[in-house]
Every structure is written in structure tokens, then in C-alpha cells.
Amino acid sequence: MPRVLCDGRELPLLPGESVLDALLRAGRAVASSCRVGACQSCLVQATGGTPPAAAQVGLKESLRLQGYFLACQAFPSADLELASRGAEALQVPARITEITQLAPDVAKVLVSPEQPFAYRAGQFVTLVRADGLARAYSLASLPNEAGGTLELHVRLMPGGAMSGWLSSGQALGCSVQLRGPAGDCFYVPNKPAQALVLAGAGTGLAPLWGILRDALAANHTGPIQLWHGARAPDGLYLRRELQELTTRHANFSYRACALEGDVVDGVTQGRLDDVLLQAVPSFSAQRVYLCGDAGLVQQLKRKVFLAGAALPEIHADAFVGQPPNAVAAQP
């Protein structure tokens, strides 16, 4: 069994256990959320030894060179030394400045960083509460708007520790830490005439809202379609704003669909993937952005690929929540 040292002390590592599991079992204060390497909340830094390659997949080259790795994906086969709080050097202090309701179960949360925070619209950040609780949220804002304020769309999850805190309004005015940005789901203005298809369900609209406005601000000339799905029509937030954009930009169209509920004008009944594939039978030569629940995103990715989209033209950041019975980080 490899020897793992954390902050100078030996960390017992059980067979088949990840570094994150061992850290949390030992009561170490390390942030975590998805546990599948998607949210990047559980970054720690190796101060000796080489992190497992699988624990650095998806990280920026600059982070890999500094020894940062994802604790949830680290199953060491050789001795490793690490600093559990090494990622704190990457955090930016911020304050929650506004919380408003967008839908019955969706809140808009505005966060003001206390120093410049560079990102691309559509990427995601990890929000870290004072007690160490961390969750990843996509950025709906544009870097050059509202004085650098970040816009997050938070879905209220039943029993959700972070979403409940944010949606209740208790977080207003509170200090938090930001880590990131991360993710490759953002607009690149290299093919201004290319057709764009943006599809997402629920708060999967958040990154698409940023990507859409980024593309329009860059004077993208190709057709842009945005498809938003929800369980019921009242979950289709920002409808008015999106419809207004269709009147101002001839190349932009917006489609909404809902699984259930009363028939509403302008809303198609049905699953997002079914409605999208019926309306767009071929995705050849189109750039596709997919956001939302991990299961839906994986289904959509497969379907649009089979319908002609090239893999390099499919950009997707799935939302992965905290797994059931996950051990919480200790402050």
C-alpha cells in the first residue's frame, strides 16, 4: 500500500479508497461535490511524488505543472505527499450581492469578486462557502458586463445544502470564495457563419444564456437556435428576454418545450431530445452546445453525433450533483 502524507502527517488509505475518501474520513477540511472529476471542487496540491495521471484529466496545464490534482480521482500507486489546503491559493474572495427568483425552483444569484476574475461566458466556477461547502455553477454572465459581477442560476434541490442556503436568501451579503473558471463550453468566434445549436434543460440554460449573448455580441452571422426544456412550463425562465432577442436578431430563434403541464402558447409538449431531433434531423457542419443534467446531456451528445455532428463540434458540460450519502467536508 502506498504511503500518503497530508500536511506532513500520514493519511491512512484503505484498499480501493480515493485520496478524497481518506481525507474526509480523517476529518480534513477539503471541499468536494460531484466525486466524478467533473466539478473540480476537490483540488489539492502534491508537494512530493507524482499525482496519478487520471487525477489530472481535464485540468489546465498550468495547474498540472504545479502538482494540482483531483482528490476524488486519485488512487495512488506510489508514495504521495499533499497539501489539503493547497487549492486555497487559487481562490478569489467574493460577496453575494443579489438573489432573485427566476422560476419556482430557480434563483439568480449575483456574486461580486473582490479582484479581477477572468473567464469565458459558459464556463463554470466552484462556489465555496465559509464552512468549506462547495458546489460548481455555470456562468450566465458576460465578462464585460455589470462591473464584473458573476451571474449564477441555482436550482433548488430537495435537501440541497448549498442551493437551499442560496435560494432562501440567507446568503445575501455573505462572503464566499470562487475557484476556477473551468470547462470548455464557450463560444469561439473562429467561424462566424457556422450554424449554432444550443440545447439545455432546467438551469442548463445558464451557460447557454451566456454563450448566446457572447455570440451575438461578436456579430455571429450564422443561424443560432436555442432550445430550452423543462418539466413544466413555469420552469421555462427567461422566456421574455429570449423572445425579445429574436426580434432584434434575425439569425436567432428560440424554442421551448415542457414534459408536462397545461398547454401554453409557444411551448411544445415533449422531451427536449425528442423535440430537438424532430425539428433538426441533421447536425452536419453545425456547432452544438449541450448543457444540463448529465444523463440528458449524454443522450443528446450521442444522438446529435449519430445525426451528423462531428465530435469536435459538440461542446458539453454536464451538471453532476453531489452523490447520495456523500460525506460532507468538515470546516
Backbone torsions as a table, in degrees:
resi	resn	phi	psi	omega
1	MET	NA	128.0	179.8
2	PRO	-64.3	153.5	-179.7
3	ARG	-95.7	125.6	-179.0
4	VAL	-117.4	123.8	177.2
5	LEU	-108.9	132.6	178.5
6	CYS	-121.9	118.2	-179.3
7	ASP	53.8	36.1	176.6
8	GLY	89.0	-5.1	-179.7
9	ARG	-117.4	145.8	-177.7
10	GLU	-68.5	136.9	-178.9
11	LEU	-110.8	109.7	179.4
12	PRO	-59.9	129.9	-177.5
13	LEU	-122.6	114.4	-178.6
14	LEU	-79.2	156.8	178.9
15	PRO	-55.1	130.4	178.8
16	GLY	76.5	6.8	-176.9
17	GLU	-94.9	139.1	176.3
18	SER	-80.0	164.2	176.0
19	VAL	-60.3	-38.3	178.5
20	LEU	-61.9	-46.0	179.1
21	ASP	-56.1	-45.7	-178.5
22	ALA	-66.5	-39.1	178.9
23	LEU	-62.2	-47.2	-178.0
24	LEU	-69.2	-38.1	178.2
25	ARG	-62.9	-31.6	179.3
26	ALA	-85.5	1.8	178.1
27	GLY	78.6	20.3	179.5
28	ARG	-75.8	144.2	-179.6
29	ALA	-84.6	88.9	177.4
30	VAL	-131.7	132.7	-178.8
31	ALA	-71.5	149.7	175.4
32	SER	-160.0	158.6	178.8
33	SER	-147.8	-81.3	-168.9
34	CYS	-76.1	-32.2	-179.7
35	ARG	67.8	15.3	176.1
36	VAL	-123.2	11.4	176.9
37	GLY	82.6	12.0	-177.3
38	ALA	-91.9	-41.3	-171.7
39	CYS	-85.1	-19.7	179.4
40	GLN	64.0	23.0	179.6
41	SER	-70.2	-31.9	-169.2
42	CYS	-94.3	34.5	178.0
43	LEU	-62.4	131.5	170.0
44	VAL	-132.6	170.4	-175.0
45	GLN	-121.5	129.7	175.7
46	ALA	-78.6	128.1	176.9
47	THR	-107.1	-4.7	176.9
48	GLY	-163.2	142.0	-175.9
49	GLY	83.8	178.4	-178.0
50	THR	-114.6	123.3	178.8
51	PRO	-62.8	148.3	174.7
52	PRO	-56.9	138.2	-177.9
53	ALA	-57.2	-38.2	-178.7
54	ALA	-63.5	-22.8	-178.6
55	ALA	-84.6	-2.7	178.8
56	GLN	-116.0	4.9	179.0
57	VAL	-64.6	131.1	178.4
58	GLY	89.4	-6.8	178.9
59	LEU	-85.2	152.7	174.9
60	LYS	-62.0	149.3	179.5
61	GLU	-57.4	-38.2	-179.5
62	SER	-62.0	-36.0	178.7
63	LEU	-72.7	-41.1	179.2
64	ARG	-61.3	-41.4	-178.3
65	LEU	-66.4	-26.6	178.6
66	GLN	-87.4	2.2	177.2
67	GLY	87.6	9.2	178.6
68	TYR	-72.6	144.9	177.3
69	PHE	-152.9	165.4	-178.3
70	LEU	-91.2	115.4	-175.1
71	ALA	-62.4	-31.9	-177.6
72	CYS	-70.0	-20.1	-178.7
73	GLN	-106.6	7.9	-175.6
74	ALA	-97.7	113.2	174.5
75	PHE	-123.6	83.5	-169.9
76	PRO	-62.5	141.4	173.8
77	SER	-110.4	-1.7	178.1
78	ALA	-142.6	165.0	-179.0
79	ASP	-56.7	142.8	-175.6
80	LEU	-145.6	135.8	173.2
81	GLU	-114.1	141.1	-177.3
82	LEU	-146.8	159.7	174.3
83	ALA	-112.8	113.9	-175.6
84	SER	-63.8	-28.1	-178.6
85	ARG	-103.3	16.5	-179.2
86	GLY	-60.7	-31.2	-177.8
87	ALA	-73.5	-11.5	179.5
88	GLU	-63.1	-25.0	178.0
89	ALA	-67.2	-18.7	-178.8
90	LEU	-91.2	-5.3	-173.2
91	GLN	-87.2	147.8	178.4
92	VAL	-115.9	125.7	178.2
93	PRO	-68.9	145.6	-178.5
94	ALA	-152.3	172.2	179.7
95	ARG	-136.3	140.1	177.4
96	ILE	-81.8	117.7	-170.7
97	THR	-108.0	-16.7	-179.2
98	GLU	-158.5	140.7	175.4
99	ILE	-136.7	119.1	179.1
100	THR	-133.7	157.2	-177.5
101	GLN	-89.9	129.5	175.7
102	LEU	-101.9	-31.3	-179.9
103	ALA	-154.0	169.5	-179.0
104	PRO	-52.5	-32.6	-178.2
105	ASP	-122.8	21.9	-179.9
106	VAL	-133.0	128.7	176.9
107	ALA	-116.5	142.4	171.6
108	LYS	-92.7	124.4	-179.0
109	VAL	-118.1	122.5	177.6
110	LEU	-100.3	130.9	-177.6
111	VAL	-124.4	128.7	-178.8
112	SER	-106.8	109.1	176.2
113	PRO	-66.6	147.9	-179.6
114	GLU	-89.4	2.8	174.3
115	GLN	-152.0	163.4	-177.9
116	PRO	-52.5	136.3	-177.5
117	PHE	-131.3	104.1	-176.2
118	ALA	-85.7	134.7	178.1
119	TYR	-161.1	172.5	173.3
120	ARG	-113.0	139.5	178.7
121	ALA	-56.5	128.9	-179.1
122	GLY	105.9	-18.7	176.0
123	GLN	-72.0	177.2	178.1
124	PHE	-126.7	157.8	177.9
125	VAL	-125.7	158.5	172.1
126	THR	-100.6	124.3	178.3
127	LEU	-96.6	123.0	-176.9
128	VAL	-114.6	120.1	179.5
129	ARG	-78.2	166.1	-177.0
130	ALA	-59.6	-29.5	-178.9
131	ASP	-87.8	5.3	178.1
132	GLY	96.8	-10.5	177.0
133	LEU	-62.0	133.1	-175.4
134	ALA	-134.5	141.4	174.4
135	ARG	-144.0	150.7	179.4
136	ALA	-98.0	136.9	179.0
137	TYR	-136.9	141.4	177.3
138	SER	-75.4	153.4	-179.0
139	LEU	-95.0	121.2	178.8
140	ALA	-95.1	-9.6	-175.9
141	SER	-88.7	169.7	173.6
142	LEU	-106.0	143.5	-176.0
143	PRO	-58.8	-27.8	-173.2
144	ASN	-100.7	16.2	-177.7
145	GLU	-117.2	158.2	172.8
146	ALA	52.6	39.2	174.7
147	GLY	60.7	28.1	178.2
148	GLY	88.0	4.6	178.1
149	THR	-67.5	137.9	179.1
150	LEU	-95.4	137.2	178.7
151	GLU	-109.6	124.1	177.5
152	LEU	-117.8	145.1	173.0
153	HIS	-111.0	114.5	-172.4
154	VAL	-109.4	121.2	176.2
155	ARG	-87.4	130.3	178.5
156	LEU	-73.8	111.2	179.2
157	MET	-93.2	136.4	177.6
158	PRO	-55.9	120.2	-179.1
159	GLY	75.5	8.3	-177.3
160	GLY	-70.0	123.7	-177.7
161	ALA	-67.9	-48.2	-178.2
162	MET	-77.3	-47.9	-177.7
163	SER	-64.6	-35.6	177.0
164	GLY	-64.9	-40.9	178.5
165	TRP	-64.9	-44.9	-179.2
166	LEU	-68.8	-45.9	-175.3
167	SER	-69.7	-25.6	-178.4
168	SER	-74.9	-16.2	-177.6
169	GLY	90.9	-6.7	180.0
170	GLN	-63.4	-23.1	-175.8
171	ALA	-80.2	-13.0	-175.1
172	LEU	-57.2	125.2	179.6
173	GLY	86.6	-6.3	-176.7
174	CYS	-77.7	150.6	175.5
175	SER	-85.2	139.2	177.9
176	VAL	-138.1	176.7	174.3
177	GLN	-120.0	146.4	176.8
178	LEU	-114.9	138.4	174.8
179	ARG	-129.4	137.1	-178.2
180	GLY	131.2	-157.1	3.9
181	PRO	-81.6	170.7	176.9
182	ALA	-144.6	168.2	177.7
183	GLY	102.7	149.5	-178.0
184	ASP	-112.6	14.2	-177.6
185	CYS	-94.3	82.3	178.4
186	PHE	-149.9	162.7	-176.4
187	TYR	-78.5	135.9	175.1
188	VAL	-121.3	120.2	-173.4
189	PRO	-82.5	46.0	-178.0
190	ASN	-93.2	-17.4	179.7
191	LYS	-134.5	77.4	-172.1
192	PRO	-64.4	-19.5	-179.0
193	ALA	-98.0	-0.2	-178.3
194	GLN	-72.4	142.8	176.2
195	ALA	-72.6	135.2	179.4
196	LEU	-115.2	136.9	174.5
197	VAL	-123.2	121.2	-180.0
198	LEU	-115.5	123.5	-177.5
199	ALA	-137.4	132.7	179.1
200	GLY	-160.6	156.7	178.3
201	ALA	-117.8	148.6	179.2
202	GLY	58.0	-132.8	178.9
203	THR	-76.7	6.5	167.8
204	GLY	-62.9	-12.7	175.6
205	LEU	-69.1	-26.7	-174.5
206	ALA	-54.7	-57.5	179.6
207	PRO	-66.1	-32.5	-179.8
208	LEU	-67.0	-35.9	176.9
209	TRP	-60.9	-41.1	177.1
210	GLY	-70.4	-45.0	-179.4
211	ILE	-61.9	-44.0	179.5
212	LEU	-58.2	-51.5	-176.7
213	ARG	-68.6	-29.9	175.7
214	ASP	-65.5	-43.5	179.3
215	ALA	-65.3	-42.6	179.6
216	LEU	-66.3	-38.7	178.7
217	ALA	-66.4	-27.1	178.2
218	ALA	-86.1	7.5	179.5
219	ASN	60.2	43.6	174.8
220	HIS	-61.7	128.3	-174.3
221	THR	-97.8	-20.8	-180.0
222	GLY	-71.4	163.5	178.9
223	PRO	-65.9	139.5	178.8
224	ILE	-123.8	122.0	176.0
225	GLN	-113.6	132.5	174.8
226	LEU	-119.4	125.2	179.8
227	TRP	-115.4	126.2	180.0
228	HIS	-125.3	129.7	178.7
229	GLY	-117.8	151.6	177.2
230	ALA	-149.6	165.7	179.1
231	ARG	-67.9	-42.3	179.7
232	ALA	-133.0	158.6	-178.0
233	PRO	-55.6	-31.5	-178.2
234	ASP	-71.7	-7.2	175.5
235	GLY	-90.1	-2.3	-179.5
236	LEU	-88.9	75.9	-176.6
237	TYR	-79.5	165.1	-176.8
238	LEU	62.2	22.5	-180.0
239	ARG	-62.0	-45.2	-177.7
240	ARG	-62.8	-44.2	-178.9
241	GLU	-64.5	-39.1	179.9
242	LEU	-69.7	-40.4	178.0
243	GLN	-65.0	-35.9	176.2
244	GLU	-62.3	-38.0	178.8
245	LEU	-64.9	-31.6	178.6
246	THR	-66.9	-28.2	179.1
247	THR	-79.4	-22.7	-178.2
248	ARG	-96.3	-16.3	-177.9
249	HIS	-131.9	109.3	-175.6
250	ALA	-64.0	-22.6	-177.3
251	ASN	-91.3	3.7	-177.8
252	PHE	-111.4	134.2	175.0
253	SER	-131.8	147.3	-176.1
254	TYR	-126.8	132.3	178.5
255	ARG	-129.7	138.4	-179.5
256	ALA	-124.3	146.2	177.0
257	CYS	-144.6	153.4	-178.8
258	ALA	-137.8	145.7	-178.4
259	LEU	-74.9	-35.1	-173.5
260	GLU	-146.7	-179.0	179.1
261	GLY	99.1	175.9	-179.6
262	ASP	-66.7	152.8	177.3
263	VAL	-67.6	127.8	-178.8
264	VAL	-122.4	137.3	-179.9
265	ASP	-58.2	129.2	178.3
266	GLY	86.7	0.3	179.5
267	VAL	-116.9	123.2	178.7
268	THR	-85.2	137.2	176.4
269	GLN	-82.3	130.3	177.2
270	GLY	142.5	171.5	177.8
271	ARG	-72.6	146.0	-178.5
272	LEU	-58.0	-45.9	-177.5
273	ASP	-65.0	-40.0	179.2
274	ASP	-66.0	-46.5	-178.6
275	VAL	-63.0	-43.4	-179.5
276	LEU	-63.2	-48.4	-176.9
277	LEU	-68.3	-29.0	176.2
278	GLN	-69.7	-37.1	-177.5
279	ALA	-83.0	-31.3	-178.6
280	VAL	-123.3	84.9	-175.5
281	PRO	-69.4	-22.5	-179.6
282	SER	-132.7	135.4	178.9
283	PHE	-113.3	19.3	179.8
284	SER	-60.2	132.6	177.1
285	ALA	67.6	10.8	179.1
286	GLN	-103.9	151.2	174.3
287	ARG	-98.0	130.4	-171.6
288	VAL	-121.3	133.0	175.4
289	TYR	-117.5	126.6	-177.0
290	LEU	-125.2	127.9	-177.4
291	CYS	-142.7	148.3	178.2
292	GLY	135.2	-155.6	-179.2
293	ASP	-54.6	140.0	-174.6
294	ALA	-58.0	-42.3	-179.2
295	GLY	-63.1	-45.9	179.7
296	LEU	-65.3	-42.6	-179.2
297	VAL	-61.8	-42.1	179.0
298	GLN	-64.6	-40.4	176.8
299	GLN	-62.9	-46.7	-179.1
300	LEU	-63.7	-41.3	-179.9
301	LYS	-59.5	-43.9	178.9
302	ARG	-65.3	-43.4	-175.8
303	LYS	-68.7	-41.7	-179.5
304	VAL	-72.0	-29.4	174.8
305	PHE	-65.5	-45.9	178.6
306	LEU	-66.4	-22.4	178.7
307	ALA	-91.4	12.8	170.3
308	GLY	113.6	-7.8	-179.2
309	ALA	-73.8	135.1	176.5
310	ALA	-75.3	140.0	-177.9
311	LEU	-53.9	-41.6	178.4
312	PRO	-64.7	-15.8	-179.5
313	GLU	-96.1	3.9	177.9
314	ILE	-104.7	116.6	-178.8
315	HIS	-113.3	122.8	-174.4
316	ALA	-145.5	129.7	170.2
317	ASP	-123.4	101.1	-178.8
318	ALA	-76.3	149.9	177.1
319	PHE	-89.6	122.1	179.2
320	VAL	-120.9	115.3	-179.0
321	GLY	-83.9	178.0	178.5
322	GLN	-69.9	132.9	-179.8
323	PRO	-68.3	156.2	178.9
324	PRO	-60.9	147.7	176.1
325	ASN	62.6	20.0	177.5
326	ALA	-68.1	143.5	177.2
327	VAL	-75.4	129.4	-178.7
328	ALA	-77.3	150.2	175.2
329	ALA	-68.4	144.0	-179.9
330	GLN	-97.3	132.9	178.7
331	PRO	-69.9	NA	NA
